Amino acid sequence: MPTVELLGGKIQIYQRGNSRFWQARASVGGKQRQYSTKQEIQDLAAKAAESWYFKLHGQQRAGVLNDRPTFKKAAEQFLKEYGVITEGERSQKWTESHAIRLRVHLVPFFGSLPLDKVTPGKVQEYRVHRMTSYAEPNPHSKGQHKPKAKPPARSTLHDEVVTLRMVLKTAIRHGWLTHLPDLSPPYKTQGKITHRAWFSPEEYKQLYEAARAYAKEQMRAHYKWNAEQVYDFVLFMANTGLRPDEAFNLQHRDVTITQDDSSKQEILEIEVRGKRGVGHCKSMPGAVRVYQRLLARAKPVHGESRRERQLRRKAGGAAPMVPDPEYPKPTDLVFPGNHIKLFNNLLERAGLKLDRDGKARTAYSLRHTYICMRLMEGADIYQVAKNCRTSVEMIEKHYAIHLKNTLDAAAINVMRKRAGKAKTKAGAGKGARKAREGSAELDGDGGIEVD
């Protein structure tokens, strides 16, 4: 049906092909606006459209015309606030990741949408969009990478919905939104609980023996220093349970060799600075000898290069003096170099890069190994959680669930004693004599039934 103009063309009413109601559109306040009249008859729709138009003009003159802030406006406000308020409490990379998710994925999809239109259904449409458009080039991405070969992981979508939720909460604080919609996924609400990649005791022994053998190989002084550092890094991490970022932030003044009051053994007391702010950690006794080696290891001396030596000889200059070895100072980092590449090469050579489920092992796997080994030895899960600056819930969810040592067979294989059978009359045959004398028979389940 053609469009019908009202009030000299200021209002247009029309019908969509898939709706029985008349729709109205008009330009008020410099913005094109649409409205459903909820009327099926043209004359009634025209009256409803004119009432709506005059109401908008009245609101404009009163200064209360609702322009309904968009998602893009709330996202810009969130980025202004988040970095300032959380300064020092969240890493810079995590703050930047929110901005990247908004720029690349969330704002292109939700940007022009009014905040009250960000409904659970629209969020589900976003999930479907992300799972089906991953192979297409994204014009909002600044990277030059090729499109992904597989859909985004569950954790990736979770992080994007977290950013979406924080933007909507910002809108609620500013009065642009009345309530937070339900953002939980309607299907597949509970995924598989999988264990973190770790090294079993046999694999851990294989790893540190490979690292020790590599450190003993004949090589130049600088390469040897790095190989020895990686060997001590493996042992130090598996005996302390630190996160990799906590280990790389660690300075020598944060580490103290002390005697444990309970075990009377020497351990390390570590003041940790990392993901959870400042915390404390007490190491296993095996970490003491490792740390003493780190303290006694001089920094590599950088002599003149081959090119510098050739130029010096041509000029007839004297050989420079070899600088004295410099040992770590209290303010120096315990692990000053980034040994991640060397550590990954070590895993590849030892055949330990992937676990049996195909998960890649990283430096974080040494922390998981520490937690699993403590639980296997019967350590108290609450104390392990405190020492690793995490929660009991996280350990039970990701570590304890796959360790057979956490299952108590004696507590599981409990069998209730069966009640004695009623005695029959005296002299009633063999059954009566057996009941009086008492005997033990195997029941159908392989247990012991006592009469």
Sequence and secondary structure as in RCSB ss.txt:
>XXXX:A:sequence
MPTVELLGGKIQIYQRGNSRFWQARASVGGKQRQYSTKQEIQDLAAKAAESWYFKLHGQQRAGVLNDRPTFKKAA
EQFLKEYGVITEGERSQKWTESHAIRLRVHLVPFFGSLPLDKVTPGKVQEYRVHRMTSYAEPNPHSKGQHKPKAK
PPARSTLHDEVVTLRMVLKTAIRHGWLTHLPDLSPPYKTQGKITHRAWFSPEEYKQLYEAARAYAKEQMRAHYKW
NAEQVYDFVLFMANTGLRPDEAFNLQHRDVTITQDDSSKQEILEIEVRGKRGVGHCKSMPGAVRVYQRLLARAKP
VHGESRRERQLRRKAGGAAPMVPDPEYPKPTDLVFPGNHIKLFNNLLERAGLKLDRDGKARTAYSLRHTYICMRL
MEGADIYQVAKNCRTSVEMIEKHYAIHLKNTLDAAAINVMRKRAGKAKTKAGAGKGARKAREGSAELDGDGGIEV
D
>XXXX:A:secstr
   EEETTTTEEEEE TT SSEEEEEEETTEEEEEE   SSHHHHHHHHHHHHHHHHHHHHHT      BHHHHH
HHHHHHHHHHTBTTB HHHHHHHHHHIIIIIHHHHTTSBGGG  HHHHHHHHHHHHHSTTS  TT        SS
   HHHHHHHHHHHHHHHHHHHHTTS SS    S SS  S          HHHHHHHHHHHHHHHTS   HHHHH
HHHHHHHHHHHHHHH   HHHHHH BGGGEEEEE TTT  EEEEEEEEETTEEEEEE  THHHHHHHHHHH    
     HHHHHHHHHHT             TTSBSS S  HHHHHHHHHHHT SB TTS B  THHHHHHHHHHHH
HTT  HHHHHHHTTS HHHHHHHTGGG GGGS HHHHS            TT  HHHHHHHH  EEE TTS EEE
 
